[in-house]
Amino acid sequence: MRVTVLRLTSRQTPRSILVTVLCLAFLSQSSGCTVTCTDACEKLLSCEVGNGLVVLDECEDSCQRQEVMYEMWEDEAQEEAFAEHQRCIVSSSCDELDAGTCYTEEMYIFKD
């Protein structure tokens, strides 16, 4: 099992790397770093959550549909709960995700 924590490119400066690390460190405290559906789905798929039955496009589509649904409902509590769910996914280890650390039936990203 391979997990990429931080991918460095030749265009990244030490400052951009520091900002990325700080955002990841404070995700669970809602520091203003936004976790996207792509971030959450890439983490889930890199950890092989879902037994490889879902591809990135399907995961992102499902995730984005949930985001739009909560926005349409104008339910700020659900929107924040979903954002926290995404932060949990990105900040958890693969072992934690496998153990169900971030799983809730209402928020699960692979939900149809």
VOKEBA-101095 format. One record per atom (N, C-alpha, C, CB): residue in one letter; residue number from 0; y, x, z negated. Coordinates in Angstrom, 2 decimals. Glycine has a CB too. Example, Ala and Ser with C-alpha at 12.3 -4.5 7.8 and 13.67 -1.06 7.14 Angstrom:
["A", 0, [-5.69, 13.19, -7.80]]
["A", 0, [-4.50, 12.30, -7.80]]
["A", 0, [-3.30, 13.20, -7.80]]
["A", 0, [-4.47, 11.31, -9.05]]
["S", 1, [-2.25, 12.85, -7.08]]
["S", 1, [-1.06, 13.67, -7.14]]
["S", 1, [0.03, 12.90, -7.87]]
["S", 1, [-0.60, 14.08, -5.72]]
END
This chain:
["M", 0, [-1.17, 0.85, 0.00]]
["M", 0, [0.00, 0.00, 0.00]]
["M", 0, [1.24, 0.90, 0.00]]
["M", 0, [-0.01, -0.97, -1.22]]
["R", 1, [2.15, 0.67, 0.94]]
["R", 1, [3.36, 1.48, 1.06]]
["R", 1, [4.58, 0.61, 0.77]]
["R", 1, [3.46, 2.12, 2.47]]
["V", 2, [5.45, 1.09, -0.12]]
["V", 2, [6.67, 0.37, -0.45]]
["V", 2, [7.85, 1.31, -0.23]]
["V", 2, [6.64, -0.16, -1.92]]
["T", 3, [8.81, 0.87, 0.57]]
["T", 3, [10.01, 1.64, 0.79]]
["T", 3, [11.09, 1.14, -0.15]]
["T", 3, [10.48, 1.55, 2.27]]
["V", 4, [11.56, 1.97, -1.03]]
["V", 4, [12.58, 1.56, -1.98]]
["V", 4, [13.96, 1.74, -1.39]]
["V", 4, [12.46, 2.36, -3.28]]
["L", 5, [14.22, 2.86, -0.75]]
["L", 5, [15.53, 3.13, -0.19]]
["L", 5, [15.33, 3.95, 1.07]]
["L", 5, [16.46, 3.87, -1.21]]
["R", 6, [15.81, 3.45, 2.18]]
["R", 6, [15.67, 4.13, 3.45]]
["R", 6, [16.99, 4.83, 3.76]]
["R", 6, [15.26, 3.13, 4.60]]
["L", 7, [16.96, 6.13, 3.88]]
["L", 7, [18.17, 6.90, 4.15]]
["L", 7, [18.29, 7.17, 5.64]]
["L", 7, [18.16, 8.23, 3.37]]
["T", 8, [19.49, 7.06, 6.16]]
["T", 8, [19.75, 7.40, 7.54]]
["T", 8, [20.80, 8.49, 7.59]]
["T", 8, [20.19, 6.17, 8.36]]
["S", 9, [20.94, 9.11, 8.74]]
["S", 9, [21.91, 10.19, 8.87]]
["S", 9, [23.34, 9.68, 8.76]]
["S", 9, [21.72, 10.90, 10.19]]
["R", 10, [23.55, 8.37, 8.91]]
["R", 10, [24.90, 7.81, 8.82]]
["R", 10, [25.30, 7.45, 7.38]]
["R", 10, [25.00, 6.58, 9.69]]
["Q", 11, [24.36, 7.49, 6.46]]
["Q", 11, [24.69, 7.13, 5.09]]
["Q", 11, [25.35, 8.30, 4.38]]
["Q", 11, [23.43, 6.68, 4.33]]
["T", 12, [26.42, 7.99, 3.70]]
["T", 12, [27.13, 9.00, 2.92]]
["T", 12, [26.64, 8.92, 1.49]]
["T", 12, [28.68, 8.80, 3.00]]
["P", 13, [26.91, 9.96, 0.71]]
["P", 13, [26.53, 9.88, -0.71]]
["P", 13, [27.14, 8.66, -1.39]]
["P", 13, [26.95, 11.15, -1.45]]
["R", 14, [28.36, 8.29, -1.00]]
["R", 14, [29.01, 7.12, -1.61]]
["R", 14, [28.25, 5.84, -1.25]]
["R", 14, [30.48, 7.02, -1.14]]
["S", 15, [27.84, 5.67, 0.02]]
["S", 15, [27.12, 4.45, 0.40]]
["S", 15, [25.77, 4.38, -0.30]]
["S", 15, [26.93, 4.39, 1.92]]
["I", 16, [25.14, 5.53, -0.51]]
["I", 16, [23.87, 5.56, -1.23]]
["I", 16, [24.11, 5.14, -2.68]]
["I", 16, [23.23, 6.97, -1.16]]
["L", 17, [25.17, 5.65, -3.29]]
["L", 17, [25.50, 5.30, -4.67]]
["L", 17, [25.77, 3.80, -4.79]]
["L", 17, [26.71, 6.10, -5.15]]
["V", 18, [26.52, 3.24, -3.86]]
["V", 18, [26.80, 1.81, -3.88]]
["V", 18, [25.50, 1.01, -3.78]]
["V", 18, [27.77, 1.42, -2.74]]
["T", 19, [24.61, 1.41, -2.89]]
["T", 19, [23.33, 0.74, -2.74]]
["T", 19, [22.52, 0.80, -4.03]]
["T", 19, [22.53, 1.35, -1.60]]
["V", 20, [22.45, 1.95, -4.64]]
["V", 20, [21.70, 2.11, -5.89]]
["V", 20, [22.31, 1.26, -6.99]]
["V", 20, [21.67, 3.59, -6.31]]
["L", 21, [23.63, 1.26, -7.09]]
["L", 21, [24.29, 0.45, -8.12]]
["L", 21, [24.06, -1.04, -7.90]]
["L", 21, [25.79, 0.75, -8.14]]
["C", 22, [24.11, -1.48, -6.66]]
["C", 22, [23.84, -2.89, -6.37]]
["C", 22, [22.43, -3.26, -6.80]]
["C", 22, [24.04, -3.19, -4.87]]
["L", 23, [21.47, -2.43, -6.46]]
["L", 23, [20.09, -2.71, -6.85]]
["L", 23, [19.93, -2.72, -8.36]]
["L", 23, [19.15, -1.68, -6.22]]
["A", 24, [20.64, -1.83, -9.04]]
["A", 24, [20.53, -1.75, -10.49]]
["A", 24, [21.07, -2.99, -11.19]]
["A", 24, [21.24, -0.53, -11.00]]
["F", 25, [22.07, -3.62, -10.59]]
["F", 25, [22.71, -4.75, -11.24]]
["F", 25, [22.39, -6.10, -10.60]]
["F", 25, [24.19, -4.56, -11.22]]
["L", 26, [21.43, -6.16, -9.71]]
["L", 26, [21.10, -7.43, -9.05]]
["L", 26, [20.79, -8.54, -10.03]]
["L", 26, [19.92, -7.23, -8.13]]
["S", 27, [20.04, -8.23, -11.03]]
["S", 27, [19.62, -9.29, -11.97]]
["S", 27, [20.78, -9.79, -12.82]]
["S", 27, [18.51, -8.78, -12.87]]
["Q", 28, [21.91, -9.09, -12.79]]
["Q", 28, [23.06, -9.51, -13.57]]
["Q", 28, [24.14, -10.13, -12.71]]
["Q", 28, [23.62, -8.34, -14.34]]
["S", 29, [23.81, -10.52, -11.48]]
["S", 29, [24.76, -11.17, -10.57]]
["S", 29, [26.04, -10.37, -10.41]]
["S", 29, [25.08, -12.57, -11.06]]
["S", 30, [25.92, -9.12, -10.10]]
["S", 30, [27.08, -8.24, -10.03]]
["S", 30, [27.89, -8.40, -8.76]]
["S", 30, [26.63, -6.82, -10.15]]
["G", 31, [27.56, -9.36, -7.93]]
["G", 31, [28.29, -9.52, -6.69]]
["G", 31, [27.51, -9.00, -5.50]]
["G", 31, [29.62, -8.82, -6.77]]
["C", 32, [26.40, -8.35, -5.73]]
["C", 32, [25.55, -7.90, -4.65]]
["C", 32, [24.73, -9.11, -4.19]]
["C", 32, [24.62, -6.72, -5.08]]
["T", 33, [24.81, -9.41, -2.93]]
["T", 33, [24.10, -10.58, -2.41]]
["T", 33, [22.77, -10.15, -1.83]]
["T", 33, [24.95, -11.31, -1.36]]
["V", 34, [21.72, -10.81, -2.26]]
["V", 34, [20.39, -10.58, -1.71]]
["V", 34, [20.20, -11.62, -0.60]]
["V", 34, [19.26, -10.68, -2.81]]
["T", 35, [19.86, -11.15, 0.57]]
["T", 35, [19.67, -12.05, 1.70]]
["T", 35, [18.21, -12.48, 1.81]]
["T", 35, [20.12, -11.37, 3.00]]
["C", 36, [17.98, -13.48, 2.64]]
["C", 36, [16.60, -13.89, 2.91]]
["C", 36, [15.81, -12.73, 3.52]]
["C", 36, [16.58, -15.11, 3.86]]
["T", 37, [16.47, -11.96, 4.37]]
["T", 37, [15.80, -10.81, 4.98]]
["T", 37, [15.36, -9.82, 3.91]]
["T", 37, [16.72, -10.12, 5.99]]
["D", 38, [16.24, -9.53, 2.94]]
["D", 38, [15.90, -8.61, 1.85]]
["D", 38, [14.67, -9.10, 1.09]]
["D", 38, [17.09, -8.44, 0.89]]
["A", 39, [14.71, -10.37, 0.70]]
["A", 39, [13.61, -10.93, -0.09]]
["A", 39, [12.31, -10.96, 0.72]]
["A", 39, [13.97, -12.34, -0.57]]
["C", 40, [12.41, -11.38, 1.97]]
["C", 40, [11.20, -11.47, 2.80]]
["C", 40, [10.61, -10.10, 3.10]]
["C", 40, [11.52, -12.18, 4.11]]
["E", 41, [11.46, -9.12, 3.38]]
["E", 41, [10.95, -7.77, 3.63]]
["E", 41, [10.22, -7.25, 2.39]]
["E", 41, [12.10, -6.81, 4.01]]
["K", 42, [10.76, -7.53, 1.21]]
["K", 42, [10.10, -7.08, -0.02]]
["K", 42, [8.75, -7.77, -0.18]]
["K", 42, [11.00, -7.35, -1.25]]
["L", 43, [8.73, -9.10, -0.02]]
["L", 43, [7.47, -9.84, -0.15]]
["L", 43, [6.43, -9.34, 0.84]]
["L", 43, [7.71, -11.33, 0.06]]
["L", 44, [6.84, -9.14, 2.08]]
["L", 44, [5.89, -8.71, 3.10]]
["L", 44, [5.46, -7.26, 2.90]]
["L", 44, [6.50, -8.87, 4.48]]
["S", 45, [6.37, -6.41, 2.41]]
["S", 45, [5.98, -5.02, 2.16]]
["S", 45, [4.96, -4.93, 1.02]]
["S", 45, [7.21, -4.17, 1.82]]
["C", 46, [5.02, -5.91, 0.12]]
["C", 46, [4.08, -5.96, -1.00]]
["C", 46, [2.84, -6.78, -0.66]]
["C", 46, [4.75, -6.54, -2.24]]
["E", 47, [2.78, -7.28, 0.57]]
["E", 47, [1.66, -8.06, 1.06]]
["E", 47, [1.45, -9.34, 0.26]]
["E", 47, [0.41, -7.24, 1.03]]
["V", 48, [2.56, -9.92, -0.25]]
["V", 48, [2.50, -11.22, -0.91]]
["V", 48, [2.30, -12.26, 0.18]]
["V", 48, [3.81, -11.51, -1.76]]
["G", 49, [1.43, -13.20, -0.03]]
["G", 49, [1.13, -14.20, 0.99]]
["G", 49, [-0.07, -13.80, 1.83]]
["G", 49, [2.33, -14.41, 1.89]]
["N", 50, [-0.75, -12.72, 1.43]]
["N", 50, [-1.98, -12.27, 2.10]]
["N", 50, [-1.81, -12.00, 3.59]]
["N", 50, [-3.05, -13.30, 1.91]]
["G", 51, [-0.60, -11.63, 4.01]]
["G", 51, [-0.37, -11.30, 5.41]]
["G", 51, [-0.40, -12.49, 6.34]]
["G", 51, [-1.38, -10.32, 5.85]]
["L", 52, [-0.36, -13.70, 5.79]]
["L", 52, [-0.44, -14.90, 6.62]]
["L", 52, [0.91, -15.30, 7.20]]
["L", 52, [-1.02, -16.05, 5.82]]
["V", 53, [1.97, -14.69, 6.73]]
["V", 53, [3.32, -15.04, 7.15]]
["V", 53, [3.98, -13.80, 7.74]]
["V", 53, [4.16, -15.61, 5.97]]
["V", 54, [4.71, -13.99, 8.82]]
["V", 54, [5.46, -12.89, 9.42]]
["V", 54, [6.92, -13.01, 9.01]]
["V", 54, [5.32, -12.89, 10.97]]
["L", 55, [7.67, -11.95, 9.23]]
["L", 55, [9.06, -11.89, 8.78]]
["L", 55, [9.88, -13.07, 9.29]]
["L", 55, [9.70, -10.59, 9.23]]
["D", 56, [9.77, -13.40, 10.57]]
["D", 56, [10.57, -14.50, 11.12]]
["D", 56, [10.28, -15.82, 10.42]]
["D", 56, [10.30, -14.64, 12.61]]
["E", 57, [9.01, -16.10, 10.14]]
["E", 57, [8.64, -17.34, 9.46]]
["E", 57, [9.20, -17.38, 8.04]]
["E", 57, [7.12, -17.51, 9.43]]
["C", 58, [9.10, -16.26, 7.35]]
["C", 58, [9.60, -16.17, 5.98]]
["C", 58, [11.11, -16.38, 5.96]]
["C", 58, [9.23, -14.80, 5.36]]
["E", 59, [11.82, -15.67, 6.84]]
["E", 59, [13.28, -15.80, 6.89]]
["E", 59, [13.68, -17.23, 7.23]]
["E", 59, [13.87, -14.84, 7.92]]
["D", 60, [12.97, -17.86, 8.16]]
["D", 60, [13.29, -19.23, 8.56]]
["D", 60, [13.12, -20.19, 7.38]]
["D", 60, [12.40, -19.67, 9.73]]
["S", 61, [12.01, -20.06, 6.68]]
["S", 61, [11.75, -20.92, 5.52]]
["S", 61, [12.81, -20.70, 4.44]]
["S", 61, [10.35, -20.65, 4.96]]
["C", 62, [13.12, -19.46, 4.18]]
["C", 62, [14.11, -19.10, 3.17]]
["C", 62, [15.49, -19.67, 3.54]]
["C", 62, [14.19, -17.57, 3.01]]
["Q", 63, [15.88, -19.48, 4.78]]
["Q", 63, [17.19, -19.96, 5.22]]
["Q", 63, [17.27, -21.48, 5.20]]
["Q", 63, [17.49, -19.45, 6.62]]
["R", 64, [16.16, -22.16, 5.52]]
["R", 64, [16.14, -23.63, 5.45]]
["R", 64, [16.36, -24.09, 4.01]]
["R", 64, [14.80, -24.18, 5.99]]
["Q", 65, [15.75, -23.39, 3.05]]
["Q", 65, [15.95, -23.73, 1.65]]
["Q", 65, [17.41, -23.53, 1.25]]
["Q", 65, [15.03, -22.89, 0.75]]
["E", 66, [18.00, -22.41, 1.65]]
["E", 66, [19.41, -22.15, 1.32]]
["E", 66, [20.31, -23.26, 1.86]]
["E", 66, [19.85, -20.79, 1.90]]
["V", 67, [20.11, -23.63, 3.12]]
["V", 67, [20.92, -24.66, 3.75]]
["V", 67, [20.71, -26.00, 3.05]]
["V", 67, [20.59, -24.78, 5.25]]
["M", 68, [19.48, -26.30, 2.69]]
["M", 68, [19.19, -27.56, 2.01]]
["M", 68, [19.96, -27.66, 0.69]]
["M", 68, [17.68, -27.70, 1.74]]
["Y", 69, [19.95, -26.59, -0.10]]
["Y", 69, [20.67, -26.62, -1.38]]
["Y", 69, [22.18, -26.71, -1.16]]
["Y", 69, [20.34, -25.36, -2.20]]
["E", 70, [22.68, -26.04, -0.11]]
["E", 70, [24.10, -26.13, 0.21]]
["E", 70, [24.47, -27.56, 0.62]]
["E", 70, [24.46, -25.14, 1.34]]
["M", 71, [23.62, -28.20, 1.42]]
["M", 71, [23.89, -29.57, 1.86]]
["M", 71, [23.87, -30.55, 0.67]]
["M", 71, [22.85, -30.01, 2.92]]
["W", 72, [22.99, -30.29, -0.27]]
["W", 72, [22.92, -31.14, -1.47]]
["W", 72, [24.12, -30.90, -2.38]]
["W", 72, [21.61, -30.87, -2.23]]
["E", 73, [24.84, -29.80, -2.11]]
["E", 73, [25.96, -29.39, -2.97]]
["E", 73, [25.50, -29.27, -4.42]]
["E", 73, [27.14, -30.39, -2.86]]
["D", 74, [24.33, -28.69, -4.58]]
["D", 74, [23.72, -28.51, -5.89]]
["D", 74, [23.87, -27.04, -6.30]]
["D", 74, [22.22, -28.94, -5.87]]
["E", 75, [24.94, -26.76, -7.01]]
["E", 75, [25.22, -25.37, -7.38]]
["E", 75, [24.14, -24.78, -8.28]]
["E", 75, [26.56, -25.28, -8.09]]
["A", 76, [23.55, -25.61, -9.12]]
["A", 76, [22.49, -25.11, -10.01]]
["A", 76, [21.27, -24.65, -9.18]]
["A", 76, [22.07, -26.20, -11.03]]
["Q", 77, [20.90, -25.45, -8.18]]
["Q", 77, [19.78, -25.06, -7.32]]
["Q", 77, [20.12, -23.83, -6.49]]
["Q", 77, [19.38, -26.23, -6.40]]
["E", 78, [21.36, -23.77, -5.99]]
["E", 78, [21.78, -22.61, -5.21]]
["E", 78, [21.70, -21.35, -6.06]]
["E", 78, [23.22, -22.80, -4.68]]
["E", 79, [22.17, -21.41, -7.30]]
["E", 79, [22.13, -20.23, -8.18]]
["E", 79, [20.69, -19.89, -8.56]]
["E", 79, [22.96, -20.48, -9.45]]
["A", 80, [19.86, -20.91, -8.80]]
["A", 80, [18.45, -20.66, -9.12]]
["A", 80, [17.75, -19.97, -7.94]]
["A", 80, [17.73, -21.99, -9.47]]
["F", 81, [18.07, -20.40, -6.72]]
["F", 81, [17.47, -19.78, -5.55]]
["F", 81, [17.95, -18.34, -5.38]]
["F", 81, [17.79, -20.60, -4.29]]
["A", 82, [19.25, -18.12, -5.62]]
["A", 82, [19.79, -16.74, -5.55]]
["A", 82, [19.12, -15.86, -6.59]]
["A", 82, [21.33, -16.74, -5.75]]
["E", 83, [18.91, -16.39, -7.79]]
["E", 83, [18.24, -15.63, -8.85]]
["E", 83, [16.80, -15.35, -8.46]]
["E", 83, [18.30, -16.39, -10.19]]
["H", 84, [16.15, -16.30, -7.82]]
["H", 84, [14.78, -16.11, -7.34]]
["H", 84, [14.73, -14.94, -6.35]]
["H", 84, [14.25, -17.42, -6.67]]
["Q", 85, [15.68, -14.90, -5.43]]
["Q", 85, [15.73, -13.79, -4.46]]
["Q", 85, [16.00, -12.46, -5.16]]
["Q", 85, [16.82, -14.06, -3.39]]
["R", 86, [16.91, -12.46, -6.13]]
["R", 86, [17.20, -11.22, -6.88]]
["R", 86, [15.95, -10.76, -7.62]]
["R", 86, [18.37, -11.43, -7.88]]
["C", 87, [15.21, -11.70, -8.19]]
["C", 87, [13.98, -11.35, -8.90]]
["C", 87, [12.99, -10.68, -7.96]]
["C", 87, [13.35, -12.61, -9.53]]
["I", 88, [12.82, -11.25, -6.78]]
["I", 88, [11.89, -10.69, -5.80]]
["I", 88, [12.26, -9.26, -5.45]]
["I", 88, [11.86, -11.55, -4.53]]
["V", 89, [13.52, -9.04, -5.11]]
["V", 89, [13.95, -7.72, -4.66]]
["V", 89, [13.89, -6.69, -5.78]]
["V", 89, [15.37, -7.79, -4.10]]
["S", 90, [14.13, -7.11, -7.02]]
["S", 90, [14.17, -6.14, -8.12]]
["S", 90, [12.82, -5.93, -8.79]]
["S", 90, [15.16, -6.60, -9.15]]
["S", 91, [11.80, -6.69, -8.42]]
["S", 91, [10.48, -6.56, -9.04]]
["S", 91, [9.59, -5.61, -8.26]]
["S", 91, [9.80, -7.93, -9.15]]
["S", 92, [8.64, -5.04, -8.98]]
["S", 92, [7.66, -4.16, -8.32]]
["S", 92, [6.62, -5.03, -7.62]]
["S", 92, [6.97, -3.21, -9.36]]
["C", 93, [5.87, -4.42, -6.73]]
["C", 93, [4.80, -5.15, -6.04]]
["C", 93, [3.76, -5.67, -7.02]]
["C", 93, [4.13, -4.25, -4.99]]
["D", 94, [3.45, -4.87, -8.03]]
["D", 94, [2.48, -5.32, -9.04]]
["D", 94, [3.01, -6.54, -9.78]]
["D", 94, [2.18, -4.18, -10.03]]
["E", 95, [4.30, -6.54, -10.12]]
["E", 95, [4.89, -7.69, -10.80]]
["E", 95, [4.86, -8.93, -9.91]]
["E", 95, [6.34, -7.38, -11.22]]
["L", 96, [5.19, -8.75, -8.63]]
["L", 96, [5.15, -9.88, -7.70]]
["L", 96, [3.73, -10.40, -7.55]]
["L", 96, [5.70, -9.46, -6.33]]
["D", 97, [2.77, -9.50, -7.47]]
["D", 97, [1.37, -9.90, -7.35]]
["D", 97, [0.91, -10.69, -8.58]]
["D", 97, [0.48, -8.67, -7.15]]
["A", 98, [1.46, -10.33, -9.74]]
["A", 98, [1.12, -11.03, -10.99]]
["A", 98, [1.85, -12.36, -11.12]]
["A", 98, [1.44, -10.14, -12.18]]
["G", 99, [2.76, -12.65, -10.19]]
["G", 99, [3.46, -13.94, -10.22]]
["G", 99, [4.78, -13.92, -10.96]]
["G", 99, [2.59, -14.95, -10.83]]
["T", 100, [5.34, -12.75, -11.19]]
["T", 100, [6.58, -12.63, -11.97]]
["T", 100, [7.68, -13.57, -11.49]]
["T", 100, [7.07, -11.21, -11.92]]
["C", 101, [7.91, -13.67, -10.21]]
["C", 101, [9.03, -14.47, -9.70]]
["C", 101, [8.60, -15.82, -9.15]]
["C", 101, [9.75, -13.71, -8.62]]
["Y", 102, [7.32, -16.13, -9.25]]
["Y", 102, [6.82, -17.34, -8.62]]
["Y", 102, [7.20, -18.59, -9.40]]
["Y", 102, [5.31, -17.26, -8.48]]
["T", 103, [7.82, -19.52, -8.71]]
["T", 103, [7.98, -20.89, -9.19]]
["T", 103, [7.73, -21.77, -7.98]]
["T", 103, [9.43, -21.15, -9.84]]
["E", 104, [6.98, -22.82, -8.16]]
["E", 104, [6.60, -23.67, -7.03]]
["E", 104, [7.82, -24.22, -6.29]]
["E", 104, [5.74, -24.83, -7.52]]
["E", 105, [8.88, -24.55, -7.01]]
["E", 105, [10.08, -25.13, -6.39]]
["E", 105, [10.86, -24.14, -5.55]]
["E", 105, [10.98, -25.70, -7.46]]
["M", 106, [10.79, -22.86, -5.89]]
["M", 106, [11.62, -21.85, -5.24]]
["M", 106, [10.87, -20.93, -4.29]]
["M", 106, [12.29, -21.04, -6.27]]
["Y", 107, [9.57, -21.03, -4.24]]
["Y", 107, [8.79, -20.06, -3.48]]
["Y", 107, [9.23, -20.02, -2.03]]
["Y", 107, [7.31, -20.39, -3.56]]
["I", 108, [9.61, -18.86, -1.53]]
["I", 108, [10.20, -18.70, -0.21]]
["I", 108, [9.28, -19.13, 0.92]]
["I", 108, [10.59, -17.27, -0.01]]
["F", 109, [7.97, -18.99, 0.75]]
["F", 109, [7.06, -19.37, 1.83]]
["F", 109, [6.84, -20.87, 1.91]]
["F", 109, [5.72, -18.67, 1.66]]
["K", 110, [7.51, -21.60, 1.06]]
["K", 110, [7.39, -23.06, 1.01]]
["K", 110, [7.81, -23.67, 2.35]]
["K", 110, [8.26, -23.64, -0.15]]
["D", 111, [7.08, -24.68, 2.81]]
["D", 111, [7.43, -25.38, 4.05]]
["D", 111, [8.41, -26.49, 3.77]]
["D", 111, [6.18, -25.94, 4.74]]
END
